[in-house]
Structures are given as C-alpha cells and as structure tokens.
Amino acid sequence: MRTNNFFDLDRFFGLLKQDLLFNYKFYLTFIVGMSIGIYLVSYLMIRSLSAGILSANYLLYNMLFGAIMVFVGMSFPAFRDQKKTSFYLLVPGSAFEKLLVQFVIRFVFFIPLALILLRLAIFLAVASMVPDPKTGFDPLFVADFSYSELFSWSAGTKSNPLRDLAYLFFAFAGSVYFKRFAVVKTLGVMVILPVTLFLIIKLAGGPTYSTKIVSEYLSGENFYLAMSPMFIGLLLLSLPLAYLKLKEKEL
C-alpha cells in the first residue's frame, strides 16, 4: 500500500468516492433542509416586505453563510465517533489526501451548489406567489435576484469576503481539532478572538481612550480594517494547522 506518498490521484479519488458513499444520506438531508429553509425565508421576506428581493438580502446572506459555516464545520464526520475515527485513520491515504477530500467536498462542490440552490429557491418562491389586491403586492414587480446585489455592501448585507473566507477556513480547521460539538466550539472561539482584539486595542489606547471612542473606531468598515490582520492570519494558518493536527492523529 502506498500510504506514505504525499499525494496519489487514484488514491485521492478512492477516498472521495468512499466519503460520498458513507455520508451521502447526511449530505442529501442537509442540502434538502437548507433549500427548504431558503425557500421559506425567501417567500416570507419578499411577501411581508412587499419590496422585492433586495429587502431580504441581509437575512438571506446570513442564512446562506450560516448553512455553509455549519456544513464546513462538520468536516471529517468520522472524528465524531471513536470507532469511526480509528477506522478512518487506518484507511490507506495520506493526511494531505484526506484533508483535500474534505476541502473539495465543502468548498469546491458545496459552496457553488449552495449558491445555485439559493437562486433556484428564490425563483420558486417568487413563482409560487399570487397577487394580493388588498396590499397591492404583485410578484410580477418583484426585482430579479442578483448575486452582485446579494454580496454588495450597499445592499445592506455587509458581506466581507476576507472575513467570511477566514471564518470558513477556521471552521474547517476546528472540525479536526474538536471531537464533539465542533461547530459550537469553533463559533465560541470566533467570538473570543474579536473580543480579545477589542480589549487589546482598548488597553493599548490607555486611559485617554474611552470605551465609546474605541467602539466607534471598531464599528463598520473601521472594524474590518482593524480585524484584517486576524482574518489574514486565519486564512494563512487554518489549513496548515488542520493538516498538522491530522498528521498528529495518525501517529
């Protein structure tokens, strides 16, 4: 068995096929549940606001990102069970190949699929609506969905590609480090990190900097500017740390 090689294409596809065969029920259930959730949110938001899809951007974006975050944070499902962990670590394949399989499923396959399902769910939500003479609502006048509007800062979603990708990478690494409740524990660390940075900046400012001044500086775009070093650090370190932890588990 060529288990010591860093990467072998045939072995990689074998691991990918094995993961899909073992976990396809979970993947299908998650995708169907997410699609139904997006459909219901789209329908209720557009109908209640009567202002088109742009009014629902903020909620839709956060729901989509939350679903992706949970799915990414549930990588390496075998690590949630001791027996499955032992079997998984004995499966022929390098740590890099096993890491790459999970990365491809979560980032290469699922994220584009989630964006397509979002568009489809919104289309079906609008198509299933009927005019309401009492409120003057007419689905024919609902604005067309646009990915550019969904991810636009001006649309109110406050999406930040650097931040969001950093959090997803960190959630991916957290699935290797935490055995149980990996998503919850990773989210807890994500909350602690910016709070810690806030306290550091506040303490570094000394007594002349009030909490109000620091809060204003860390609001809006200034906040993401101040947090950029942390986001970049998460992007650069999450995958190498996940790989090293996976190598450690194999020892």
URMO-V575877 format. One record per helix or strand. SS is the DSSP state (H for helix, E for strand). FROM is the first residue (numbers start at 0). TO is the last residue. If there is no record, write none. Layout:
ss=SS from=FROM to=TO
ss=SS from=FROM to=TO
This chain:
ss=H from=8 to=48
ss=H from=52 to=72
ss=H from=76 to=79
ss=H from=81 to=89
ss=H from=94 to=126
ss=E from=131 to=131
ss=E from=136 to=136
ss=H from=138 to=140
ss=H from=146 to=149
ss=H from=152 to=154
ss=H from=160 to=176
ss=H from=181 to=204
ss=H from=210 to=216
ss=H from=219 to=249
